[in-house]
Amino acid sequence: MRRDREKGDFELKDEYDFTDGIRGKFYKPQKVCTAAIIDANGASCTKTAEEVNDAI
């Protein structure tokens, strides 16, 4: 099965030619929302919001 192969095993065939190819031509990065919830123990260890941001 295809899923059983590891990503490192993939090889391109010799007849593929990418000399005029443009990297990332159709790539659109997805925005991902990330939230961090800090409990009372974590909040007591930091004094400012900057310290929390640096820790994350």
C-alpha positions in Angstrom: 0.0 0.0 0.0 1.1 3.6 -0.6 0.6 4.6 3.0 3.0 2.0 4.2 5.9 3.6 2.4 7.9 6.2 4.2 8.3 9.7 2.8 12.1 9.2 2.3 11.5 6.3 -0.1 10.0 8.5 -2.8 12.1 9.1 -5.9 11.2 11.1 -9.1 11.5 9.4 -12.4 14.3 10.6 -14.7 11.9 11.8 -17.4 10.4 14.6 -15.2 12.0 17.9 -16.1 11.5 20.8 -13.7 14.1 23.3 -15.2 11.4 25.9 -15.9 9.3 25.1 -12.9 8.2 27.7 -10.4 8.3 26.7 -6.7 5.2 27.4 -4.8 3.2 28.7 -7.8 -0.1 27.4 -6.5 0.7 27.3 -2.7 -1.6 29.2 -0.5 -0.7 29.1 3.2 -3.6 28.4 5.6 -4.2 30.6 8.6 -4.3 28.7 11.8 -5.8 30.1 15.0 -3.9 29.1 18.1 -5.1 29.7 21.6 -3.2 29.1 24.8 -5.1 28.8 28.1 -3.0 29.3 31.2 -4.3 28.0 34.5 -3.8 29.6 37.9 -0.5 27.8 38.5 1.0 29.0 35.2 -0.3 32.6 35.7 1.3 32.8 39.2 4.7 32.0 37.7 4.7 35.1 35.4 4.2 38.7 36.2 3.6 40.3 32.8 1.9 39.3 29.5 5.3 39.6 27.8 6.7 36.8 29.9 3.8 34.6 28.9 4.4 35.4 25.3 8.1 34.7 25.6 7.4 31.3 27.3 5.1 30.3 24.5 
